[in-house]
C-alpha cells in the first residue's frame, strides 16, 4: 500500500490543514439542499477564527492518530467551530475563546451564541473528557492525535430538528461526499497518520472509502460514538472507548 503523499515544499501540517479547510468551506457553501432541510450552517464560515485556532494546535510534524466524526453537533462545533467542541472543553482545556459570528439564514430556535451558549454537547464532553483524563496538557494530546469532522455542515429542518448527512437524498449526498472526501484526503496527506479511527459507524465508513480509493498505509478502526442517543454509550462510554483503542493498537 502507498503512504500518504509527501507535502510539497516546506508546507507544514498546520498550513496544509488550514488551506484544506478553506477550500472545503468555500466548496460546500456552493451546494444546495432541498426540503426537509431548510437551514444549513457552515461553522467554517462564521466560526472561522475558532476553527483556525484549533487547526493551529495540530502537530506540525503530523499525527499518528486521526479521529474522525460525522458532522457538527448543534451545541458543539456549531457554536465553537471546533470538532466535538463542547464549550467548556474548548474554552477551559484547549484555551480557544474566539469571537463567533452568526450564520446566514439563522433558525430562530437554533441561534448561534458561540461561547456564551449555556447548552453542553454531551458527545464532545465525553470525547474531550476522555483525552483530558489521559493527557495533562492539550499539547500532549496533539503530539500524537488530531480530531476532524467528515462534513462541516449542520442541517436543520423547519422545526429546528437536526438532520444528519446520511439522511440526505443520494444526489445531494454525492456532491457533498465529493467535497468531504477530497478534504479528508488532504487531511490525511497533511498528518500522515498510522491509525484512522472512526467515531461511530458513519465516520468509519467514510474513512474506509477514502482509504480504499487512495490506498493509504494506515490501520482503520472504530470507537463507539459518545452520543447519549446511543444506549450503549450511556454505560461507561470512556471505559468502552479506551478498551477499543487499546484493542486496535492505538493506545
C-alpha positions in Angstrom: 0.0 0.0 0.0 1.1 3.5 -0.7 1.8 6.0 2.1 0.1 9.4 2.1 1.7 11.7 -0.5 4.6 14.0 0.7 3.8 17.6 1.4 5.0 19.9 -1.4 8.0 22.1 -0.5 8.2 23.1 3.1 4.5 23.3 3.7 3.7 22.3 7.3 0.9 20.2 8.5 -0.8 23.2 10.0 -0.6 25.2 6.9 -1.9 22.3 4.8 -4.8 21.8 7.2 -5.8 25.5 7.1 -5.6 25.5 3.3 -7.7 22.4 3.0 -10.3 23.8 5.4 -10.6 27.0 3.5 -11.1 25.1 0.3 -13.8 22.8 1.9 -15.5 25.9 3.4 -15.8 27.6 0.1 -16.8 24.4 -1.8 -19.7 23.4 0.4 -21.0 26.9 0.5 -21.9 26.4 -3.1 -24.1 23.3 -2.5 -27.9 23.5 -2.3 -30.2 21.3 -0.3 -33.9 20.8 -0.7 -36.6 20.3 1.9 -37.0 18.9 4.5 -33.7 20.7 5.1 -34.5 24.4 5.4 -31.4 25.8 7.2 -27.7 25.0 6.7 -25.0 26.2 9.0 -21.3 26.3 7.9 -19.1 26.9 11.1 -16.1 27.0 8.9 -17.5 30.3 7.7 -19.0 32.1 10.8 -16.7 30.5 13.4 -13.5 30.5 11.3 -11.4 32.2 13.9 -12.0 29.4 16.3 -11.6 26.7 13.7 -8.3 28.2 12.5 -7.1 28.4 16.1 -7.9 24.7 16.5 -6.1 23.7 13.4 -3.1 25.7 14.6 -2.9 23.3 17.6 -2.0 20.4 15.3 1.5 18.9 15.5 3.4 20.5 12.6 5.2 17.2 12.1 1.9 15.3 11.7 -0.1 12.9 13.9 0.0 9.2 14.5 -3.8 9.0 15.1 -6.6 10.7 13.3 -10.1 10.6 14.8 -13.0 11.4 12.5 -16.5 12.4 13.5 -19.5 12.8 11.2 -20.6 16.5 11.3 -21.0 19.3 13.8 -23.5 19.0 16.7 -25.8 21.9 17.4 -24.3 22.6 20.8 -20.7 21.8 20.0 -18.9 22.7 16.8 -22.0 24.7 15.6 -21.3 27.0 18.5 -17.5 26.9 18.8 -16.1 25.9 15.4 -14.1 23.0 16.9 -14.9 19.3 16.2 -16.9 17.8 19.1 -16.5 21.3 20.5 -18.2 21.2 23.9 -17.9 24.8 25.2 -16.1 24.1 28.5 -13.6 21.7 26.8 -12.8 24.2 24.1 -12.5 27.2 26.3 -11.1 25.8 29.5 -8.8 22.9 28.2 -8.0 23.8 24.6 -7.8 27.5 25.5 -9.8 28.7 22.5 -12.2 31.5 23.0 -12.6 33.4 19.8 -15.5 35.6 18.6 -18.1 33.7 16.7 -20.4 35.4 14.2 -23.9 34.3 13.1 -24.7 32.0 10.2 -26.7 33.1 7.3 -30.4 32.2 7.4 -30.2 31.5 11.1 -33.0 29.4 12.6 -34.8 31.3 15.4 -34.8 28.2 17.5 -31.1 27.5 16.9 -29.4 30.8 17.5 -25.7 30.6 17.5 -24.4 32.1 20.7 -20.9 31.0 20.4 -19.1 30.7 23.8 -22.0 32.3 25.5 -24.2 29.3 24.8 -25.4 27.6 28.0 -26.0 24.2 26.4 -23.5 21.5 26.6 -22.8 18.9 23.9 -22.6 15.5 25.7 -20.7 13.8 22.8 -18.0 16.5 23.0 -17.9 16.5 26.8 -17.3 12.7 26.7 -14.8 12.6 23.9 -12.6 15.5 25.0 -13.1 14.4 28.6 -11.5 11.1 27.8 -8.5 12.8 26.3 -8.3 15.3 29.1 -8.2 12.4 31.7 -5.3 10.8 29.8 -3.3 13.9 28.9 -2.5 16.7 31.3 -2.0 19.3 28.6 -3.6 19.7 25.2 -0.1 19.8 23.7 0.5 16.2 25.0 -2.6 15.0 23.2 -1.8 16.8 19.9 1.7 15.3 19.8 0.1 12.1 18.6 -3.6 12.8 17.9 -5.9 15.0 15.9 -9.7 15.2 15.6 -11.6 16.2 12.5 -15.1 16.0 11.2 -16.0 14.5 7.9 -18.7 17.0 7.0 -18.5 20.6 8.2 -22.2 21.5 7.8 -25.2 21.4 10.2 -28.5 20.6 8.6 -31.9 21.5 10.1 -35.5 21.1 9.3 -38.1 23.8 9.6 -38.9 22.5 13.2 -35.1 23.0 14.0 -34.7 19.2 14.2 -31.2 18.2 13.3 -30.8 16.2 10.1 -27.6 14.2 9.7 -25.8 13.9 6.4 -26.6 10.2 6.0 -30.3 11.2 5.8 -29.8 13.4 2.7 -31.0 12.3 -0.7 -28.5 10.4 -2.8 -27.9 13.2 -5.3 -27.2 15.8 -2.6 -25.1 13.4 -0.6 -23.0 12.5 -3.7 -21.9 16.2 -4.2 -21.3 16.7 -0.5 -19.3 13.5 -0.2 -17.1 14.5 -3.2 -16.1 17.7 -1.4 -15.7 16.0 2.0 -13.7 13.1 0.6 -11.3 15.5 -1.1 -10.9 17.3 2.2 -10.3 14.1 4.1 -7.6 13.0 1.7 -5.9 16.4 2.2 -6.1 16.0 6.0 -4.6 12.5 5.8 -1.9 13.8 3.4 -1.0 16.6 5.8 -0.9 14.5 9.0 0.3 11.1 7.6 -1.5 9.1 10.4 -0.8 5.5 11.0 -4.2 5.0 12.7 -7.6 6.2 11.3 -10.3 6.0 13.9 -14.0 6.5 13.1 -16.0 7.9 15.9 -19.1 5.9 15.1 -20.0 3.7 12.1 -20.7 6.5 9.6 -17.3 8.1 10.1 -15.6 4.7 9.9 -17.4 4.1 6.6 -16.2 7.4 5.2 -12.6 6.6 6.2 -12.9 3.1 4.7 -14.0 4.6 1.4 -11.1 7.1 1.2 -8.6 4.5 2.5 -9.6 2.1 -0.3 -9.5 4.7 -3.0 -6.2 6.2 -2.1 -4.6 3.0 -0.7 -3.1 4.7 2.4 -0.9 2.7 4.6 -2.9 3.2 7.8 -4.9 1.0 10.2 -8.6 1.5 10.3 -10.7 1.1 13.5 -13.7 2.5 15.2 -14.9 3.5 18.6 -18.4 3.7 20.0 -19.9 7.1 19.3 -20.3 9.0 22.5 -23.8 10.4 21.7 -26.3 10.0 24.5 -28.8 8.9 21.9 -27.0 5.6 21.9 -28.0 3.4 24.9 -24.6 1.6 24.8 -22.8 5.0 25.1 -24.5 5.8 28.3 -22.8 2.9 30.1 -19.2 3.8 30.8 -18.5 5.2 27.4 -14.9 6.2 28.3 -14.1 2.8 29.5 -15.5 1.1 26.4 -13.7 3.5 24.1 -10.5 3.0 25.9 -10.7 -0.7 25.5 -11.5 -0.3 21.8 -8.4 1.9 21.3 -6.2 -0.5 23.2 -7.5 -3.4 21.2 -6.9 -1.5 17.9 -3.3 -0.8 19.0 -3.9 3.0 19.1 -3.1 3.2 22.8 
